[in-house]
Amino acid sequence: MEIGLDKLKASAGKLFLLGLFALGLAVAQIMVIAAHRIELSEPIQLDSDLSVSVPSGQGWGATISSADRRTGVLGTIRAKLVIGPLSAAEVRCTHRLIPEDQSLDQLLVGRFSRDQNSWRLHDHGEIRLANLTIHWIQATANDSPTEVFLGIGQLSPTRIIEVQVIVSDDPELARRIFMTVVNSIHFEEGSTSGGSVAALPR
């Protein structure tokens, strides 16, 4: 019986070491990605007048979601960085209708103020593009090493674009991804919009 227990303990110890090794490799790969320039996809159309690029390559994968009129969402592009067992980063670019009677500030802060005990808001600002201003805020989760950047830009009296970046335990990488994606936004003011999402570029 003691021999069986010894074997079980030895196997558990080996599994634990293998888990640590895999985790170490994943963290090392995240650090390598963080140290290099963020590669972007080709522009992806969120509407006839609106496109954005998301991170690609080195573990990134992207998906698109069609419109959901019940929630006011006109289309969403998601890009996720998966390294081993870890979801290390996620980008969401959402084209949506503006909820009635809500300002951009209310939309921005409201995402985090619903549960004030879970988030610390510690930075904010504006990014001025050619014909669009993105208002953004940075928050850190209180119960996990999660950094979130959320930016909102008003496209018309009825439409906005939201860019959200979620990164585990690396605020500088979160900032770099967010700024890179926001600066890839292309908006043709005055164009006729159709509220559709195109396929991902091949």
C-alpha positions as CSV (number, residue, x, y, z in Angstrom):
1,M,0.0,0.0,0.0
2,E,2.9,2.4,0.9
3,I,4.5,1.6,-2.5
4,G,1.3,2.6,-4.3
5,L,1.1,5.8,-2.4
6,D,4.7,6.6,-3.1
7,K,4.1,6.1,-6.8
8,L,1.0,8.3,-6.7
9,K,2.9,11.1,-5.0
10,A,5.7,10.8,-7.5
11,S,3.2,11.0,-10.4
12,A,1.5,14.0,-8.9
13,G,4.8,15.7,-8.4
14,K,5.8,15.1,-12.0
15,L,2.4,16.5,-13.2
16,F,2.9,19.6,-11.0
17,L,6.4,20.2,-12.4
18,L,5.1,19.7,-16.0
19,G,2.4,22.2,-15.2
20,L,4.9,24.7,-13.9
21,F,7.1,24.2,-17.0
22,A,4.1,24.7,-19.4
23,L,3.1,27.8,-17.4
24,G,6.6,29.2,-17.6
25,L,6.8,28.7,-21.3
26,A,3.5,30.4,-21.7
27,V,4.6,33.4,-19.6
28,A,7.9,33.6,-21.5
29,Q,6.0,33.6,-24.9
30,I,3.8,36.4,-23.6
31,M,6.9,38.4,-22.7
32,V,8.4,37.8,-26.2
33,I,5.2,39.0,-27.8
34,A,5.0,42.0,-25.5
35,A,8.6,43.0,-26.5
36,H,7.9,43.0,-30.3
37,R,5.8,45.2,-32.6
38,I,2.1,44.2,-32.7
39,E,1.2,42.8,-36.1
40,L,-2.2,43.8,-37.4
41,S,-4.6,42.2,-39.8
42,E,-5.8,43.8,-43.0
43,P,-8.6,46.3,-42.4
44,I,-11.9,44.5,-41.6
45,Q,-15.1,46.3,-42.5
46,L,-17.5,46.8,-39.7
47,D,-19.7,48.9,-42.0
48,S,-19.5,50.5,-45.4
49,D,-17.9,53.6,-43.8
50,L,-16.0,51.9,-41.0
51,S,-13.1,49.5,-40.8
52,V,-10.5,48.4,-38.1
53,S,-7.6,46.1,-37.9
54,V,-7.0,43.6,-35.1
55,P,-3.8,41.8,-33.9
56,S,-2.9,38.7,-36.0
57,G,-0.2,36.1,-36.0
58,Q,1.8,34.6,-33.1
59,G,-1.2,32.9,-31.4
60,W,-3.9,35.4,-32.4
61,G,-7.2,34.3,-33.9
62,A,-10.1,36.4,-35.0
63,T,-13.8,35.9,-35.4
64,I,-16.7,38.1,-36.4
65,S,-20.3,38.2,-35.2
66,S,-23.3,39.5,-37.1
67,A,-25.8,42.2,-36.1
68,D,-28.1,41.6,-33.1
69,R,-30.8,44.3,-33.3
70,R,-32.2,43.3,-30.0
71,T,-29.1,44.6,-28.2
72,G,-28.3,47.3,-30.7
73,V,-25.1,45.6,-31.9
74,L,-24.5,46.1,-35.6
75,G,-21.4,43.9,-35.7
76,T,-18.4,42.7,-33.6
77,I,-14.9,41.6,-34.3
78,R,-13.0,39.6,-31.7
79,A,-9.4,38.7,-31.6
80,K,-8.0,36.5,-28.9
81,L,-4.4,35.6,-28.0
82,V,-4.2,32.0,-26.7
83,I,-0.9,30.7,-25.4
84,G,-1.0,27.1,-24.1
85,P,-3.7,26.9,-21.5
86,L,-3.9,30.7,-21.1
87,S,-6.1,33.3,-22.7
88,A,-3.6,36.0,-22.5
89,A,-5.4,38.9,-24.3
90,E,-8.6,39.7,-26.0
91,V,-9.7,42.5,-28.3
92,R,-13.3,43.4,-29.1
93,C,-14.3,46.0,-31.6
94,T,-18.1,46.6,-31.6
95,H,-20.2,48.7,-33.9
96,R,-23.5,49.5,-32.1
97,L,-26.4,51.9,-31.8
98,I,-26.3,54.4,-29.0
99,P,-28.6,53.5,-26.2
100,E,-31.3,56.2,-25.7
101,D,-30.6,59.0,-23.2
102,Q,-27.0,58.1,-22.5
103,S,-23.9,60.2,-23.1
104,L,-20.5,58.9,-24.1
105,D,-19.2,59.5,-20.6
106,Q,-22.1,57.5,-19.1
107,L,-21.5,54.7,-21.5
108,L,-17.8,54.7,-20.7
109,V,-17.9,54.8,-16.9
110,G,-21.1,52.8,-16.7
111,R,-19.4,49.6,-17.7
112,F,-17.3,49.7,-14.5
113,S,-19.6,51.6,-12.1
114,R,-22.1,48.7,-12.1
115,D,-19.8,46.9,-9.7
116,Q,-17.5,49.5,-8.2
117,N,-15.9,47.1,-5.8
118,S,-14.5,45.0,-8.6
119,W,-12.6,47.7,-10.5
120,R,-10.2,50.5,-10.0
121,L,-10.3,53.3,-12.6
122,H,-6.9,54.9,-12.8
123,D,-6.4,56.5,-16.2
124,H,-8.4,58.1,-19.0
125,G,-7.9,60.3,-22.1
126,E,-8.8,61.0,-25.7
127,I,-7.3,59.9,-29.0
128,R,-8.0,62.2,-32.0
129,L,-8.1,60.5,-35.3
130,A,-8.7,62.2,-38.7
131,N,-12.4,62.6,-38.2
132,L,-13.2,60.7,-35.0
133,T,-12.3,61.1,-31.4
134,I,-12.0,58.1,-29.1
135,H,-12.7,58.7,-25.4
136,W,-11.0,55.9,-23.3
137,I,-10.6,54.7,-19.8
138,Q,-8.3,52.2,-18.1
139,A,-9.4,49.9,-15.3
140,T,-7.8,47.2,-13.2
141,A,-9.7,44.3,-11.6
142,N,-9.5,44.1,-7.8
143,D,-9.7,40.4,-7.6
144,S,-7.5,39.3,-10.5
145,P,-4.5,40.7,-12.5
146,T,-6.7,41.9,-15.3
147,E,-6.2,45.1,-17.2
148,V,-9.0,46.6,-19.3
149,F,-8.9,49.5,-21.8
150,L,-12.3,50.6,-23.1
151,G,-12.6,53.3,-25.8
152,I,-15.8,54.7,-27.4
153,G,-16.1,57.0,-30.4
154,Q,-19.3,58.6,-31.8
155,L,-19.7,57.9,-35.5
156,S,-23.1,59.7,-35.9
157,P,-26.0,60.8,-33.8
158,T,-27.1,57.1,-33.6
159,R,-23.9,55.0,-33.9
160,I,-20.7,54.4,-31.9
161,I,-17.7,52.2,-32.1
162,E,-16.3,50.5,-29.0
163,V,-12.8,49.1,-28.6
164,Q,-12.1,46.9,-25.6
165,V,-8.8,45.3,-24.7
166,I,-8.5,42.8,-21.9
167,V,-5.0,41.5,-20.9
168,S,-3.8,39.4,-18.0
169,D,-1.2,40.9,-15.7
170,D,0.5,43.2,-18.2
171,P,-0.8,46.8,-18.3
172,E,1.8,48.0,-20.7
173,L,0.9,45.3,-23.3
174,A,-2.8,46.2,-22.8
175,R,-2.0,49.9,-23.5
176,R,0.1,49.1,-26.6
177,I,-2.6,46.8,-28.1
178,F,-5.3,49.3,-27.4
179,M,-3.5,52.3,-28.9
180,T,-2.4,50.2,-31.9
181,V,-6.0,49.0,-32.7
182,V,-7.6,52.4,-32.1
183,N,-5.1,54.1,-34.5
184,S,-6.1,51.6,-37.2
185,I,-9.7,52.7,-37.2
186,H,-10.8,54.2,-40.5
187,F,-14.0,56.1,-40.6
188,E,-15.4,57.9,-43.7
189,E,-17.7,60.6,-42.3
190,G,-20.8,61.2,-44.3
191,S,-20.8,57.8,-46.1
192,T,-24.0,55.8,-46.3
193,S,-23.9,52.9,-43.7
194,G,-25.5,49.5,-44.1
195,G,-25.0,48.0,-40.7
196,S,-23.2,44.9,-42.0
197,V,-20.0,43.0,-41.2
198,A,-17.8,41.7,-43.9
199,A,-15.8,38.5,-43.8
200,L,-12.4,38.4,-42.3
201,P,-9.6,39.0,-44.9
202,R,-8.0,35.8,-46.1
